[in-house]
Amino acid sequence: MSKKATSSKTTARKATRKKITTKKAAPKRATTPKGKGPTEKNLDIYGSAPLRWSRALKQLEAGTAASYWLATTNPDSRPHVAAVGALWVDGKIYFTTSTRTRKGRNLAANPACVFSVSLTGIDLVVEGSAVRITDRPTLLRLAQRYAAQGWPASVSGEALTAKYSAPSAGPPPWNLYVVKPATAFGVATAEPWGATRWQFETRGGDQT
């Protein structure tokens, strides 16, 4: 075999190895695809791993939260906190209140609000803005969800009504609001320990 032919084969083998090596060195796919759940930031200072959002989400979807505490802002900028009968539905918090209550008046002036939720093994804080729901399909859907939870709600105009509600709810009808989480904070109260902040994607008008 001529030196020229041998040289050509050697060059071809090197080129083939180079192609194979380049293919194997391709970048790895991201472990968390874009748009799949919130982005997280570890706030723990003791070496614990970030908490997974799924840990809180599983309980929220199961409806096992004992109470939702709603914080709004008074006209003089002081905070106002009250327990509300809230539902976690499709990644959002729904709740009701009368326009005559302090929280109802606060939300009319400033929709920014914060929820505190105590779950098993994790305390959760959710920040967002409350938007009043007036479309009948959503009102009917949430009235059915409330009825399934034991509160016999029904639709009355652009709000909900029932034979009774919480003593501090004010007279019916009660407006329905939704809060889409913008930011959430979780602090573990049981193993695995940790503290994490989650940032959610928010889009204007996407509340229902």
C-alpha positions as CSV (number, residue, x, y, z in Angstrom):
1,M,0.0,0.0,0.0
2,S,1.3,3.4,-0.9
3,K,2.2,6.0,1.7
4,K,-0.4,8.3,0.2
5,A,-3.2,5.7,0.7
6,T,-2.1,5.0,4.2
7,S,-2.0,8.7,5.0
8,S,-5.6,9.1,3.6
9,K,-7.0,6.3,5.8
10,T,-5.3,7.6,8.9
11,T,-6.8,11.1,8.3
12,A,-10.2,9.6,7.7
13,R,-10.0,7.6,11.0
14,K,-9.0,10.7,12.9
15,A,-11.9,12.7,11.4
16,T,-14.3,9.9,12.4
17,R,-13.0,9.9,16.0
18,K,-13.3,13.7,16.1
19,K,-17.0,13.5,15.0
20,I,-17.8,10.8,17.6
21,T,-16.0,12.8,20.4
22,T,-17.9,16.0,19.4
23,K,-21.2,14.2,19.6
24,K,-20.5,12.8,23.0
25,A,-19.5,16.2,24.4
26,A,-22.9,17.8,23.5
27,P,-24.3,20.0,26.3
28,K,-26.5,18.3,28.8
29,R,-30.2,19.2,28.9
30,A,-31.4,21.3,31.7
31,T,-32.7,19.3,34.7
32,T,-35.6,21.8,35.1
33,P,-37.1,22.8,31.7
34,K,-38.1,26.4,31.3
35,G,-41.6,27.1,32.4
36,K,-41.8,24.0,34.6
37,G,-42.6,25.2,38.1
38,P,-41.2,28.2,40.0
39,T,-37.5,29.1,40.2
40,E,-36.0,28.5,43.6
41,K,-33.4,30.2,45.8
42,N,-31.9,28.5,48.8
43,L,-32.2,30.7,51.9
44,D,-30.9,28.2,54.4
45,I,-27.7,29.2,56.3
46,Y,-27.0,25.8,57.8
47,G,-26.2,23.8,54.7
48,S,-29.6,22.2,54.0
49,A,-30.6,21.6,50.4
50,P,-33.4,23.8,48.9
51,L,-36.9,22.7,49.7
52,R,-38.9,21.4,46.8
53,W,-42.1,23.3,45.8
54,S,-43.8,19.9,45.4
55,R,-43.5,19.4,49.1
56,A,-45.9,22.4,49.7
57,L,-47.9,21.9,46.6
58,K,-49.0,18.4,47.4
59,Q,-50.6,19.6,50.7
60,L,-52.2,22.6,49.1
61,E,-53.8,20.5,46.4
62,A,-55.0,18.0,49.0
63,G,-56.7,20.9,50.9
64,T,-55.1,19.9,54.2
65,A,-54.1,23.5,55.2
66,A,-55.7,24.3,58.6
67,S,-56.0,28.0,58.0
68,Y,-55.2,30.7,55.5
69,W,-54.2,34.1,57.1
70,L,-54.7,37.1,54.8
71,A,-52.6,40.2,55.3
72,T,-53.7,43.5,53.6
73,T,-52.7,47.1,54.1
74,N,-54.8,49.6,56.0
75,P,-55.2,53.2,54.7
76,D,-52.6,54.4,57.3
77,S,-50.2,51.7,56.0
78,R,-50.5,49.5,59.0
79,P,-50.9,45.8,58.3
80,H,-54.3,44.0,58.8
81,V,-54.4,40.2,59.2
82,A,-57.5,38.0,59.2
83,A,-58.3,34.4,58.7
84,V,-60.2,33.6,55.5
85,G,-61.9,30.5,54.1
86,A,-59.6,30.0,51.1
87,L,-59.3,27.3,48.5
88,W,-56.2,26.3,46.5
89,V,-57.5,25.6,42.9
90,D,-55.3,25.2,39.8
91,G,-52.3,26.9,41.4
92,K,-54.2,29.9,42.7
93,I,-55.8,30.9,46.0
94,Y,-59.5,31.8,46.0
95,F,-61.3,33.5,48.9
96,T,-64.3,35.5,49.7
97,T,-65.0,38.7,51.7
98,S,-67.6,41.4,51.9
99,T,-67.0,44.9,50.6
100,R,-67.8,46.2,54.0
101,T,-65.1,44.3,55.9
102,R,-61.8,45.9,56.7
103,K,-59.9,43.5,54.4
104,G,-62.5,44.1,51.6
105,R,-62.0,47.8,51.8
106,N,-58.2,47.4,52.0
107,L,-58.2,45.3,48.8
108,A,-60.3,47.8,47.0
109,A,-57.7,50.4,47.6
110,N,-54.6,48.2,47.4
111,P,-54.8,44.7,45.9
112,A,-51.3,43.6,47.1
113,C,-51.6,41.0,49.8
114,V,-49.9,38.1,51.6
115,F,-51.1,34.7,52.7
116,S,-49.6,32.8,55.6
117,V,-50.4,29.0,55.6
118,S,-49.3,26.4,58.1
119,L,-48.8,23.0,56.5
120,T,-47.5,19.8,58.0
121,G,-43.8,20.2,58.2
122,I,-43.6,23.5,56.4
123,D,-44.7,27.1,57.0
124,L,-45.6,28.9,53.8
125,V,-46.0,32.6,52.9
126,V,-47.4,33.5,49.5
127,E,-47.3,37.0,48.0
128,G,-49.5,38.3,45.2
129,S,-52.3,40.6,44.2
130,A,-56.0,40.0,44.7
131,V,-58.3,40.2,41.7
132,R,-62.1,40.2,42.0
133,I,-63.8,37.4,40.0
134,T,-67.1,38.4,38.4
135,D,-67.5,35.9,35.5
136,R,-70.3,33.5,36.1
137,P,-68.6,30.3,35.0
138,T,-65.8,30.8,37.5
139,L,-68.2,31.8,40.2
140,L,-70.3,28.7,39.6
141,R,-67.2,26.5,39.6
142,L,-65.9,27.9,42.9
143,A,-69.3,27.8,44.5
144,Q,-69.4,24.1,43.8
145,R,-65.9,23.7,45.3
146,Y,-67.0,25.5,48.4
147,A,-70.1,23.4,48.7
148,A,-68.0,20.2,48.4
149,Q,-65.9,21.5,51.3
150,G,-69.1,21.9,53.5
151,W,-70.0,25.6,52.9
152,P,-73.3,25.7,50.9
153,A,-72.4,28.6,48.6
154,S,-74.3,29.6,45.5
155,V,-74.0,32.4,43.0
156,S,-75.9,35.7,43.5
157,G,-75.3,38.2,40.7
158,E,-71.5,38.7,40.5
159,A,-70.8,37.3,44.0
160,L,-71.4,34.3,46.2
161,T,-74.0,33.9,48.9
162,A,-75.0,31.3,51.5
163,K,-77.3,30.9,54.6
164,Y,-74.3,31.5,56.8
165,S,-70.6,32.4,56.8
166,A,-67.9,33.3,59.3
167,P,-69.1,35.7,62.0
168,S,-66.6,38.4,60.8
169,A,-67.5,38.0,57.1
170,G,-70.1,40.7,57.0
171,P,-73.5,40.4,55.4
172,P,-74.0,38.6,52.0
173,P,-73.3,38.6,49.1
174,W,-69.5,38.0,49.3
175,N,-67.1,38.9,46.6
176,L,-64.9,36.2,45.2
177,Y,-61.2,37.0,44.8
178,V,-58.2,35.1,43.3
179,V,-54.5,35.5,44.0
180,K,-52.0,34.0,41.6
181,P,-48.7,33.5,43.6
182,A,-45.9,35.8,42.6
183,T,-43.4,34.8,45.3
184,A,-43.5,32.2,48.0
185,F,-41.3,31.5,51.0
186,G,-41.1,28.1,52.8
187,V,-39.5,27.3,56.1
188,A,-39.4,23.6,57.1
189,T,-40.7,22.8,60.6
190,A,-39.7,19.1,60.3
191,E,-37.0,17.1,58.5
192,P,-35.7,17.6,55.8
193,W,-34.9,21.1,57.1
194,G,-34.4,24.1,55.0
195,A,-35.7,27.5,53.9
196,T,-36.4,28.5,50.3
197,R,-37.9,31.3,48.2
198,W,-39.8,30.4,45.0
199,Q,-40.4,32.9,42.2
200,F,-43.4,32.3,39.9
201,E,-44.0,33.5,36.4
202,T,-46.8,36.1,36.3
203,R,-48.6,37.3,33.2
204,G,-50.8,40.4,33.1
205,G,-54.5,39.5,33.1
206,D,-53.9,35.8,33.7
207,Q,-55.7,35.3,37.0
208,T,-58.6,33.0,36.4
